[in-house]
Amino acid sequence: MGRRSDTYLTLASPASGQFRDRGSRFIALAWPVESEAAVKERLAQLKKQYYDARHHCYAFRLGPEQEFYRYSDDGEPSGTAGRPIYEQILSAGLFNVLIVVVRYFGGVLLGTGGLHNAYKLAARDAVEHAEIMEKIIEKQLIIHFGYKQLNSVMQMIDRAHLTIIDQHFGDSCRMKLRVRKDMTDKVIGLFSSTGKINIEKI
């Protein structure tokens, strides 16, 4: 059975891999990331940690709903580093992932073909050592209702297996809910059917 349309694959935790060729060492490090800011932060940390490496090539892919990706050869010949790293992310079907391959030069030039192969295999090794998990795409809804509806609202929330993120009780009730993407329309219909609950999609 295939995955539902509101799920995607990502890394459960950081992973690493490596590849050696003619004295050059390629260390691949993979992380789950949620934003471009997280990518920049991780890259800055790595450049400090591996300050003596010649290259810090990388690729990342965010999404899955608003897919965004980028890759960098970081001084290697164009197309020999970032792109093959990115292709390993694509091949594994991963989102919200960053892979950085750090190169320590071994004194022998590898040529464009050798470099492409080295970065590809280092990244693949990291992916093969990673624990891959399936995550659910979720949406958020805000509902407004009167106190008289509280009991029925709680029953609907329980029946639909929704998560309450935040709630406020003043002159009326306000709740922020987390909803599985594929269930969003159904949940909105459930609340709308009462005629007494106002719904906001975030």
C-alpha positions as a Markdown table, in Angstrom:
| # | Residue | x | y | z |
|---|---|---|---|---|
| 1 | Met | 0.0 | 0.0 | 0.0 |
| 2 | Gly | 1.4 | 3.4 | -0.9 |
| 3 | Arg | 1.6 | 6.4 | 1.4 |
| 4 | Arg | -1.3 | 8.8 | 1.8 |
| 5 | Ser | -1.1 | 12.1 | 0.1 |
| 6 | Asp | -0.6 | 13.9 | 3.3 |
| 7 | Thr | 2.6 | 12.2 | 4.4 |
| 8 | Tyr | 6.2 | 12.6 | 3.5 |
| 9 | Leu | 9.6 | 11.0 | 4.3 |
| 10 | Thr | 12.3 | 12.6 | 6.3 |
| 11 | Leu | 15.1 | 11.7 | 8.7 |
| 12 | Ala | 14.3 | 10.6 | 12.2 |
| 13 | Ser | 17.7 | 11.8 | 13.4 |
| 14 | Pro | 21.1 | 12.9 | 12.1 |
| 15 | Ala | 23.2 | 10.4 | 10.1 |
| 16 | Ser | 26.6 | 10.3 | 8.6 |
| 17 | Gly | 28.6 | 8.5 | 5.8 |
| 18 | Gln | 31.9 | 8.8 | 4.1 |
| 19 | Phe | 33.9 | 8.0 | 0.9 |
| 20 | Arg | 37.6 | 8.0 | 0.1 |
| 21 | Asp | 39.3 | 8.3 | -3.2 |
| 22 | Arg | 43.1 | 8.7 | -3.9 |
| 23 | Gly | 43.7 | 10.3 | -0.5 |
| 24 | Ser | 40.8 | 12.7 | -0.5 |
| 25 | Arg | 38.2 | 12.1 | 2.3 |
| 26 | Phe | 34.6 | 13.0 | 1.9 |
| 27 | Ile | 32.5 | 13.1 | 5.1 |
| 28 | Ala | 28.8 | 13.3 | 4.6 |
| 29 | Leu | 26.5 | 14.6 | 7.4 |
| 30 | Ala | 22.7 | 14.6 | 7.1 |
| 31 | Trp | 20.1 | 16.3 | 9.3 |
| 32 | Pro | 16.4 | 16.8 | 9.5 |
| 33 | Val | 15.7 | 20.5 | 9.1 |
| 34 | Glu | 12.4 | 22.5 | 9.1 |
| 35 | Ser | 13.5 | 25.9 | 7.6 |
| 36 | Glu | 16.1 | 27.7 | 5.6 |
| 37 | Ala | 17.2 | 29.4 | 8.8 |
| 38 | Ala | 17.9 | 26.0 | 10.4 |
| 39 | Val | 19.9 | 25.1 | 7.3 |
| 40 | Lys | 22.0 | 28.3 | 7.6 |
| 41 | Glu | 22.6 | 27.7 | 11.3 |
| 42 | Arg | 23.7 | 24.1 | 10.7 |
| 43 | Leu | 26.0 | 25.1 | 7.9 |
| 44 | Ala | 27.6 | 27.8 | 10.1 |
| 45 | Gln | 28.2 | 25.2 | 12.9 |
| 46 | Leu | 29.8 | 22.7 | 10.4 |
| 47 | Lys | 32.1 | 25.3 | 9.0 |
| 48 | Lys | 33.4 | 26.0 | 12.5 |
| 49 | Gln | 33.7 | 22.3 | 13.3 |
| 50 | Tyr | 35.4 | 21.4 | 10.0 |
| 51 | Tyr | 37.3 | 24.6 | 9.7 |
| 52 | Asp | 40.3 | 22.9 | 8.1 |
| 53 | Ala | 38.4 | 21.2 | 5.3 |
| 54 | Arg | 38.8 | 22.6 | 1.8 |
| 55 | His | 35.1 | 22.4 | 0.8 |
| 56 | His | 31.7 | 22.2 | 2.5 |
| 57 | Cys | 29.4 | 21.3 | -0.3 |
| 58 | Tyr | 25.7 | 20.8 | 0.4 |
| 59 | Ala | 22.1 | 20.3 | -0.7 |
| 60 | Phe | 18.8 | 20.7 | 1.0 |
| 61 | Arg | 15.2 | 20.2 | 0.2 |
| 62 | Leu | 12.3 | 21.7 | 2.2 |
| 63 | Gly | 8.6 | 21.1 | 1.8 |
| 64 | Pro | 6.7 | 19.1 | 0.9 |
| 65 | Glu | 3.8 | 21.5 | 0.2 |
| 66 | Gln | 5.9 | 24.4 | -0.8 |
| 67 | Glu | 9.0 | 22.6 | -2.1 |
| 68 | Phe | 12.2 | 24.7 | -1.9 |
| 69 | Tyr | 15.7 | 23.4 | -2.6 |
| 70 | Arg | 19.2 | 24.6 | -3.1 |
| 71 | Tyr | 22.6 | 23.2 | -3.5 |
| 72 | Ser | 26.2 | 24.5 | -3.5 |
| 73 | Asp | 29.5 | 23.3 | -5.0 |
| 74 | Asp | 31.4 | 25.5 | -2.6 |
| 75 | Gly | 34.4 | 26.0 | -5.0 |
| 76 | Glu | 34.4 | 22.6 | -6.6 |
| 77 | Pro | 33.9 | 22.6 | -10.4 |
| 78 | Ser | 30.3 | 23.4 | -11.3 |
| 79 | Gly | 27.9 | 20.5 | -11.1 |
| 80 | Thr | 30.3 | 18.1 | -9.4 |
| 81 | Ala | 29.2 | 18.3 | -5.8 |
| 82 | Gly | 26.0 | 20.0 | -4.9 |
| 83 | Arg | 23.9 | 18.5 | -7.6 |
| 84 | Pro | 24.9 | 14.8 | -7.0 |
| 85 | Ile | 24.2 | 15.4 | -3.3 |
| 86 | Tyr | 20.8 | 16.8 | -4.1 |
| 87 | Glu | 20.1 | 13.8 | -6.5 |
| 88 | Gln | 20.6 | 11.4 | -3.5 |
| 89 | Ile | 17.9 | 13.4 | -1.6 |
| 90 | Leu | 15.6 | 13.1 | -4.6 |
| 91 | Ser | 16.4 | 9.4 | -5.0 |
| 92 | Ala | 15.4 | 8.7 | -1.4 |
| 93 | Gly | 12.3 | 10.8 | -1.7 |
| 94 | Leu | 13.2 | 12.9 | 1.3 |
| 95 | Phe | 12.0 | 16.3 | 2.4 |
| 96 | Asn | 13.1 | 18.7 | 5.2 |
| 97 | Val | 16.6 | 17.4 | 5.0 |
| 98 | Leu | 20.1 | 18.9 | 4.6 |
| 99 | Ile | 23.2 | 16.9 | 3.5 |
| 100 | Val | 26.6 | 18.4 | 3.8 |
| 101 | Val | 29.7 | 16.7 | 2.4 |
| 102 | Val | 33.0 | 18.0 | 3.8 |
| 103 | Arg | 36.1 | 17.3 | 1.7 |
| 104 | Tyr | 39.6 | 17.0 | 2.9 |
| 105 | Phe | 41.9 | 17.2 | -0.1 |
| 106 | Gly | 44.4 | 14.3 | -0.5 |
| 107 | Gly | 46.8 | 15.9 | -2.9 |
| 108 | Val | 45.6 | 14.2 | -6.1 |
| 109 | Leu | 43.1 | 15.8 | -8.5 |
| 110 | Leu | 40.1 | 13.6 | -9.1 |
| 111 | Gly | 38.7 | 15.2 | -12.2 |
| 112 | Thr | 35.0 | 16.2 | -12.7 |
| 113 | Gly | 33.9 | 12.5 | -13.0 |
| 114 | Gly | 35.7 | 11.5 | -9.9 |
| 115 | Leu | 34.4 | 14.4 | -7.9 |
| 116 | His | 30.8 | 13.7 | -9.0 |
| 117 | Asn | 31.1 | 10.1 | -8.0 |
| 118 | Ala | 32.7 | 10.9 | -4.7 |
| 119 | Tyr | 30.1 | 13.4 | -3.6 |
| 120 | Lys | 27.3 | 11.1 | -4.8 |
| 121 | Leu | 28.6 | 8.1 | -3.0 |
| 122 | Ala | 29.4 | 10.0 | 0.3 |
| 123 | Ala | 25.8 | 11.4 | 0.3 |
| 124 | Arg | 24.3 | 8.0 | -0.5 |
| 125 | Asp | 26.3 | 6.4 | 2.4 |
| 126 | Ala | 24.8 | 8.9 | 4.8 |
| 127 | Val | 21.2 | 8.3 | 3.5 |
| 128 | Glu | 21.8 | 4.5 | 3.8 |
| 129 | His | 22.9 | 4.9 | 7.4 |
| 130 | Ala | 19.9 | 7.1 | 8.2 |
| 131 | Glu | 16.7 | 6.2 | 9.9 |
| 132 | Ile | 14.0 | 7.3 | 7.6 |
| 133 | Met | 10.5 | 8.1 | 9.0 |
| 134 | Glu | 7.1 | 9.0 | 7.6 |
| 135 | Lys | 5.6 | 12.3 | 8.9 |
| 136 | Ile | 2.1 | 13.6 | 8.5 |
| 137 | Ile | 1.3 | 17.0 | 7.0 |
| 138 | Glu | -0.9 | 18.9 | 9.4 |
| 139 | Lys | -3.0 | 22.0 | 9.2 |
| 140 | Gln | -4.4 | 24.3 | 11.9 |
| 141 | Leu | -7.9 | 25.5 | 12.5 |
| 142 | Ile | -9.3 | 28.0 | 15.0 |
| 143 | Ile | -12.9 | 27.5 | 16.1 |
| 144 | His | -15.0 | 30.0 | 18.0 |
| 145 | Phe | -18.2 | 28.9 | 19.8 |
| 146 | Gly | -20.3 | 29.6 | 22.8 |
| 147 | Tyr | -20.2 | 27.8 | 26.2 |
| 148 | Lys | -23.3 | 25.9 | 25.4 |
| 149 | Gln | -21.5 | 24.2 | 22.6 |
| 150 | Leu | -18.5 | 23.2 | 24.7 |
| 151 | Asn | -19.6 | 19.7 | 25.5 |
| 152 | Ser | -20.5 | 18.8 | 21.9 |
| 153 | Val | -17.3 | 20.4 | 20.6 |
| 154 | Met | -15.2 | 18.3 | 22.9 |
| 155 | Gln | -17.1 | 15.2 | 21.7 |
| 156 | Met | -16.4 | 16.1 | 18.1 |
| 157 | Ile | -12.7 | 16.7 | 18.8 |
| 158 | Asp | -12.4 | 13.4 | 20.5 |
| 159 | Arg | -14.3 | 11.6 | 17.8 |
| 160 | Ala | -12.1 | 13.1 | 15.0 |
| 161 | His | -8.9 | 12.5 | 17.0 |
| 162 | Leu | -7.9 | 16.2 | 16.9 |
| 163 | Thr | -5.2 | 17.8 | 19.0 |
| 164 | Ile | -5.9 | 21.0 | 20.9 |
| 165 | Ile | -2.9 | 23.3 | 20.6 |
| 166 | Asp | -4.3 | 26.3 | 22.5 |
| 167 | Gln | -7.6 | 27.3 | 24.1 |
| 168 | His | -9.0 | 30.5 | 25.6 |
| 169 | Phe | -12.2 | 30.9 | 27.6 |
| 170 | Gly | -13.5 | 34.5 | 27.9 |
| 171 | Asp | -16.9 | 35.8 | 26.8 |
| 172 | Ser | -16.9 | 32.9 | 24.4 |
| 173 | Cys | -14.6 | 29.9 | 23.6 |
| 174 | Arg | -11.7 | 29.8 | 21.3 |
| 175 | Met | -9.6 | 26.8 | 20.4 |
| 176 | Lys | -6.7 | 26.2 | 18.0 |
| 177 | Leu | -6.7 | 22.7 | 16.6 |
| 178 | Arg | -4.1 | 20.6 | 14.8 |
| 179 | Val | -5.8 | 18.5 | 12.0 |
| 180 | Arg | -4.4 | 16.0 | 9.6 |
| 181 | Lys | -4.3 | 17.5 | 6.1 |
| 182 | Asp | -6.5 | 14.9 | 4.4 |
| 183 | Met | -9.1 | 15.3 | 7.2 |
| 184 | Thr | -9.3 | 19.1 | 7.1 |
| 185 | Asp | -12.4 | 19.4 | 4.8 |
| 186 | Lys | -14.2 | 16.7 | 6.7 |
| 187 | Val | -13.5 | 18.3 | 10.1 |
| 188 | Ile | -14.6 | 21.7 | 8.8 |
| 189 | Gly | -17.8 | 20.1 | 7.5 |
| 190 | Leu | -18.3 | 18.5 | 10.9 |
| 191 | Phe | -18.1 | 21.8 | 12.8 |
| 192 | Ser | -20.0 | 23.7 | 10.1 |
| 193 | Ser | -22.9 | 21.3 | 10.3 |
| 194 | Thr | -23.8 | 22.6 | 13.8 |
| 195 | Gly | -24.3 | 26.2 | 12.5 |
| 196 | Lys | -23.0 | 27.6 | 15.7 |
| 197 | Ile | -19.3 | 27.2 | 15.3 |
| 198 | Asn | -17.1 | 29.8 | 13.4 |
| 199 | Ile | -14.0 | 28.3 | 11.8 |
| 200 | Glu | -10.8 | 29.9 | 10.6 |
| 201 | Lys | -8.2 | 28.1 | 8.5 |
| 202 | Ile | -4.6 | 29.2 | 9.3 |
